[in-house]
Amino acid sequence: MELTRRNALAIGAGAFAATILPFQVSAAADEALMAFTGGADVADGGITITSPEIAENGNTVPVSVDAPGAVSILLLADGNPDPKTAVANFGPLAAAQRVSMRIRLAGSQNIVAIAKMADGSFVKASNPIKVTIGGCGG
């Protein structure tokens, strides 16, 4: 490959995008977390995420979150262009505070579940998922 000015600019733009994009995705996940918790402290544990370690296809990844005593659950996929995947709210007559769904993942990443408990506290859990074929344009 001959290194022309156009190729050098393309390589430079690609390197810049590769370094800045993860920070923007992380900022979007932090923004969604801040909106959900209102800036409150989030403790680890108290909820359970069930998901596969390896997903053959990112288009349909089964995920379930069990959060006994929760009022609301936020599910984030921190590597997706829009990390806010789902919000589930539970009323006083809910039999169980559990949610199951299939989500779409852009590639290998962490999924994070944050639960607002009945006493107003927040707890979280996360699972890494390796995706062999991306679902969100990858």
Backbone hydrogen bonds in HBPLUS format (Angstrom, degrees):
<---DONOR---> <-ACCEPTOR-->    atom                        ^
c    i                          cat <-CA-CA->   ^        H-A-AA   ^      H-
h    n   atom  resd res      DA  || num        DHA   H-A  angle D-A-AA Bond
n    s   type  num  typ     dist DA aas  dist angle  dist       angle   num
A0008-ALA N   A0004-THR O   2.92 MM   4  6.16 159.5  1.97 151.6 157.5     1
A0009-LEU N   A0005-ARG O   2.96 MM   4  6.18 157.2  2.01 149.5 155.1     2
A0010-ALA N   A0006-ARG O   2.99 MM   4  6.22 154.4  2.05 145.5 152.8     3
A0011-ILE N   A0007-ASN O   2.90 MM   4  6.12 159.3  1.95 151.3 156.4     4
A0012-GLY N   A0008-ALA O   2.93 MM   4  6.08 160.6  1.97 146.1 152.0     5
A0013-ALA N   A0009-LEU O   2.87 MM   4  6.04 159.1  1.91 148.2 153.7     6
A0014-GLY N   A0010-ALA O   2.96 MM   4  6.09 155.3  2.03 144.0 150.9     7
A0015-ALA N   A0011-ILE O   2.92 MM   4  6.14 157.3  1.98 149.7 155.7     8
A0016-PHE N   A0012-GLY O   2.97 MM   4  6.16 157.4  2.02 146.7 152.9     9
A0017-ALA N   A0013-ALA O   2.95 MM   4  6.13 162.1  1.99 147.2 152.1    10
A0018-ALA N   A0014-GLY O   2.93 MM   4  6.08 153.5  2.00 145.0 152.6    11
A0019-THR N   A0015-ALA O   3.11 MM   4  6.31 140.3  2.27 141.3 150.7    12
A0019-THR N   A0016-PHE O   3.21 MM   3  5.30 128.4  2.50  95.2 108.1    13
A0020-ILE N   A0016-PHE O   2.98 MM   4  6.16 155.2  2.05 153.0 159.7    14
A0021-LEU N   A0017-ALA O   2.97 MM   4  5.66 160.3  2.01 146.4 150.7    15
A0023-PHE N   A0020-ILE O   3.19 MM   3  5.52 126.7  2.49 106.6 119.5    16
A0024-GLN N   A0020-ILE O   3.30 MM   4  6.64 148.9  2.40 148.7 157.5    17
A0024-GLN N   A0021-LEU O   3.08 MM   3  5.16 120.7  2.45 100.7 115.3    18
A0025-VAL N   A0021-LEU O   3.05 MM   4  6.33 160.4  2.09 160.0 165.1    19
A0026-SER N   A0022-PRO O   2.99 MM   4  6.09 162.5  2.02 144.3 149.5    20
A0027-ALA N   A0023-PHE O   2.91 MM   4  6.01 149.4  2.00 138.8 147.6    21
A0028-ALA N   A0024-GLN O   2.97 MM   4  6.22 148.8  2.07 143.1 151.0    22
A0029-ALA N   A0025-VAL O   3.06 MM   4  6.38 154.4  2.13 149.5 156.0    23
A0030-ASP N   A0026-SER O   2.91 MM   4  6.14 158.5  1.95 149.0 155.3    24
A0031-GLU N   A0027-ALA O   2.86 MM   4  6.01 149.1  1.96 143.1 151.8    25
A0032-ALA N   A0028-ALA O   3.04 MM   4  6.28 157.9  2.09 145.4 150.2    26
A0033-LEU N   A0029-ALA O   2.96 MM   4  6.16 156.2  2.02 147.4 154.4    27
A0034-MET N   A0030-ASP O   2.88 MM   4  6.05 156.9  1.94 146.2 152.4    28
A0035-ALA N   A0031-GLU O   2.97 MM   4  6.19 155.6  2.03 147.3 153.8    29
A0036-PHE N   A0032-ALA O   3.08 MM   4  6.24 148.8  2.18 141.5 149.4    30
A0037-THR N   A0033-LEU O   2.93 MM   4  6.11 166.1  1.95 155.6 159.0    31
A0038-GLY N   A0034-MET O   2.77 MM   4  5.30 139.7  1.93 138.7 147.9    32
A0040-ALA N   A0037-THR O   3.39 MM   3  5.45 165.3  2.42 103.5 107.8    33
A0043-ALA N   A0122-PHE O   3.01 MM  79  6.31 164.7  2.04 147.2 142.2    34
A0124-LYS N   A0043-ALA O   2.80 MM  81  6.24 135.9  2.00 153.9 167.8    35
A0045-GLY N   A0124-LYS O   2.98 MM  79  5.88 146.0  2.10 173.0 164.2    36
A0048-THR N   A0066-ASP O   2.92 MM  18  5.17 161.3  1.95 147.5 153.8    37
A0066-ASP N   A0048-THR O   2.86 MM  18  5.17 161.1  1.90 151.1 157.6    38
A0050-THR N   A0064-SER O   2.79 MM  14  5.17 166.8  1.81 156.5 159.8    39
A0064-SER N   A0050-THR O   2.97 MM  14  5.17 150.5  2.06 144.1 152.2    40
A0130-LYS N   A0053-GLU O   2.88 MM  77  6.19 172.5  1.89 151.9 153.6    41
A0055-ALA N   A0130-LYS O   2.74 MM  75  6.08 162.3  1.77 158.1 164.0    42
A0132-THR N   A0055-ALA O   3.02 MM  77  6.44 161.3  2.06 166.3 171.1    43
A0058-GLY N   A0133-ILE O   2.63 MM  75  5.76 153.8  1.70 170.8 177.6    44
A0105-LEU N   A0058-GLY O   2.74 MM  47  4.75 158.5  1.79 139.5 146.1    45
A0061-VAL N   A0103-ILE O   2.87 MM  42  5.18 164.6  1.89 150.2 155.3    46
A0103-ILE N   A0061-VAL O   2.86 MM  42  5.18 162.3  1.89 139.9 140.0    47
A0063-VAL N   A0101-MET O   2.82 MM  38  5.55 168.6  1.83 169.6 169.3    48
A0101-MET N   A0063-VAL O   2.88 MM  38  5.55 161.5  1.91 165.2 171.6    49
A0065-VAL N   A0099-VAL O   2.82 MM  34  5.40 157.4  1.87 158.1 165.8    50
A0099-VAL N   A0065-VAL O   2.94 MM  34  5.40 157.4  1.99 152.0 159.5    51
A0067-ALA N   A0097-GLN O   2.86 MM  30  5.46 173.8  1.87 176.7 176.7    52
A0070-ALA N   A0067-ALA O   3.11 MM   3  5.57 148.4  2.21 145.3 140.9    53
A0118-ALA N   A0069-GLY O   3.09 MM  49  6.09 141.2  2.25 168.6 168.4    54
A0071-VAL N   A0116-LYS O   2.68 MM  45  5.65 174.4  1.69 168.4 168.3    55
A0090-PHE N   A0071-VAL O   2.81 MM  19  5.15 165.8  1.83 152.8 149.8    56
A0072-SER N   A0116-LYS O   3.40 MM  44  5.21 154.9  2.47 136.5 140.0    57
A0116-LYS N   A0072-SER O   2.84 MM  44  5.21 159.1  1.89 146.8 154.0    58
A0073-ILE N   A0088-ALA O   2.77 MM  15  5.13 152.0  1.85 148.6 157.7    59
A0088-ALA N   A0073-ILE O   2.84 MM  15  5.13 158.2  1.89 148.0 155.5    60
A0074-LEU N   A0114-ILE O   2.77 MM  40  5.15 164.5  1.79 156.9 162.5    61
A0114-ILE N   A0074-LEU O   2.86 MM  40  5.15 160.3  1.90 150.8 157.5    62
A0075-LEU N   A0086-ALA O   2.85 MM  11  5.17 164.7  1.87 156.1 156.4    63
A0085-THR N   A0075-LEU O   2.89 MM  10  5.48 148.8  1.99 151.9 160.2    64
A0086-ALA N   A0075-LEU O   3.31 MM  11  5.17 155.6  2.37 134.8 137.8    65
A0076-LEU N   A0112-VAL O   2.73 MM  36  5.05 169.2  1.74 159.1 162.9    66
A0112-VAL N   A0076-LEU O   2.80 MM  36  5.05 161.4  1.83 146.3 152.8    67
A0077-ALA N   A0083-PRO O   2.86 MM   6  4.76 156.4  1.91 134.6 141.5    68
A0080-ASN N   A0077-ALA O   3.13 MM   3  5.77 170.7  2.14 125.7 128.6    69
A0078-ASP N   A0110-ASN O   3.18 MM  32  6.00 141.8  2.33 162.3 173.3    70
A0094-ALA N   A0091-GLY O   3.25 MM   3  5.52 166.4  2.27 114.6 115.7    71
A0135-GLY N   A0105-LEU O   2.81 MM  30  5.42 154.5  1.88 149.2 153.7    72
A0109-GLN N   A0129-ILE O   2.99 MM  20  5.60 147.0  2.10 155.9 163.0    73
A0129-ILE N   A0109-GLN O   2.79 MM  20  5.60 164.2  1.82 163.0 167.0    74
A0111-ILE N   A0127-ASN O   2.85 MM  16  5.46 163.5  1.88 155.6 159.2    75
A0127-ASN N   A0111-ILE O   2.96 MM  16  5.46 152.9  2.04 151.6 160.4    76
A0113-ALA N   A0125-ALA O   2.87 MM  12  5.48 168.8  1.89 165.6 169.3    77
A0125-ALA N   A0113-ALA O   2.99 MM  12  5.48 144.1  2.12 148.9 159.1    78
A0115-ALA N   A0123-VAL O   2.80 MM   8  5.39 163.0  1.82 157.6 163.6    79
A0123-VAL N   A0115-ALA O   3.03 MM   8  5.39 154.6  2.09 146.9 154.8    80
A0117-MET N   A0121-SER O   2.82 MM   4  5.41 168.5  1.83 160.6 164.0    81
A0120-GLY N   A0117-MET O   3.00 MM   3  5.40 163.7  2.02 117.0 120.7    82
